[in-house]
């Protein structure tokens, strides 16, 4: 009887260790910086490489279909330009730094939530552009003038940038993220 109990414990421990290591690999595989030196990360380059299975699994675990690499590019940012985590206790100014693609979208997702729903989005159809065709978006918990993304209260959050793919060229999000006042 003791052998059966110990064998069951070893099998259960092995299954648990396998699940934890698979989840860790799924969350970290294929993540690479998007663009030059900013806070943006992307899995787009790994969609066709040896990590493709894990990258697709990452999207499926979040309840989303993976973007088609030839049609849609996606990048995420969990930190501002200085490397500080994005937090609902601070306001952020997200500014376009160059030409924007024909279609793009920028959304806020609450980090660490079991079922993190998209909080708010701004996109090429709804964003108010400045006179020079640039876009400035505020991310804060309270309403801001102009383009505003509602950030979750006192929680970390992630910005998700999606845009039409420009062929095989890697996605380079044209937005900087600057931290403003914190409460």
N, C-alpha and C positions, 0 to 999 in steps of 0.2 A: 504494500500500500504506500509506503514511504517513497519508493521509486516512482510510482505513478504521480505522486504529488510533486516531487522534485522535477520530474520530466515535464509536467504541466507548467511549473514555474519557469523552467528554462525556455520552453517554447513560447510562453507568454512574454517573457523578457526579450527574447529574440524578435518577436513580432513587433513589440513596442519600440525597440531600438531601430528596427528597419523602417517603421512608419516615421519616426522622428528624423532619421537621416534623409529619407526621401523627401519629406516636407522641407527640410533645410536646403536640400539641393534644388528643389523646385523654386524656392524663393530667391535663391542666389544665382542660379545658372543663367548665363547669357546676358547679364546686366553689364552694360558698358556706358561710359560717358557719351552723351549726345552733344555734339558741337564742341566748341573750343573753350574748355576751362570753366564752364558754368555749372550750376547745380543739377542740370537735367541729366537723367539716366534713361536709357532705352534698351529694349530687348530686340529691336528690329533686325539688327545684324545677325542675331543668333537664330532667327526663324528658319533659315535655310542651312544652318550648320549642324554640327554633331549634338548641340544642346537643344535642338528643335523640339524634341519630345517634352523636355522639362519646361521650356518656354510656353508651349501650348498648354501644358498642365497648369502652369501658373494662372493663365487666364481662365481656364475652366474651373479651377478651385474658387475663383472670385465670382463665378457665375456669369462670365462673359465669354463670347467667342473671340479667339485671337484675330487681330487685324490681318488682312491679306497684305503681305509685304509689298506687292506691286500696286496696291490701291490706296492704302491708308498707313500713315506713319503715326507712331505714338511715343511720347516721352513723358516721364514723371519727374517731379521735383519734391523732395521731402525737406529741403533746406533752402535758405536764401543764398545770395551771392557770397556771403561771408562764411557759409557753412553752418549757420545756426539753424536748428530745426524749426520748421514752420509751426507756429502755435497760435491758437485762437485768442490768446491774451495780448497779441500784438497786431498792428495793422501793417499791411504790405502794399507796396506800389509796384505793379507789374507793368513794364513798359516795353513796347516793341522797339527793336533795335535795327531793323532793316525792313526790306520789302516782305510783305505778308503773302502767303500763298492764296490762291483763289478761294479755297475753303479751309477754315481752321476752327478749332473749338478749344476752349480752355475751361476746365471744370475743377471744382473743389470736392474732395472726398475725405471724409473723416477717417483718420488712421486708427487702427487698433479696434475698430468696431467689428462685431461678429458679422453683421450684414451691412457693411458700409455703403450707404446709398449716396448717389451723387447729390451733393447739396445744391449747388447752383452752377450755371454755365454762362459763358459769354462766347459768341462765335462771330464769324464773318458777316452773318446776316443781321445780328442784333446789336453789335458793338457800335458805339458812336465814335467816329474817327475825328482826330484833330485836323486842323487846316492843312498840315503837311502829310496827311494820310496815315499818320502813325496812330497807335492805339495805346491808351493808358487805362489800366484797370486797377481798382482798389480791391483788396481782399481784407475784410474786417468783419467783426461781429455786428456792428451797427451800420446802418445805411450811410453811404458816402455819396457825394455828388458825382455825376458822370457814370461811367461803367463800374459796377460794384458786384463782387462775388461775396456771398454770405459765408463767412468762416464759422466753424463750430465753436461754441463757447468753451474756453479754457481747455481745449484738447488739441493735440497735434493733428495736422491735416496734410494732405498730399494734393499737389496740383497735377492734373492730367492734361497734356497738350496733345491734340490730334490734328492732323492735317492731311490733305491729299498728298500722296506720295509723288515725288518728282523722279520717277524711274528708279534706277539702281542707286542713285545718290543717297547717302545717309541723311537721316532727319537731323536738322539743326534748328532747334526751337529759337525763334527770333524774339524772345522775351527775356528781360532781366527781372530779378526779384529783389527789391530793396526793402529792408525792414524799416518801419516807421515807429510811431509811439507804442509803448507797451504799458499795460495796466498792472 
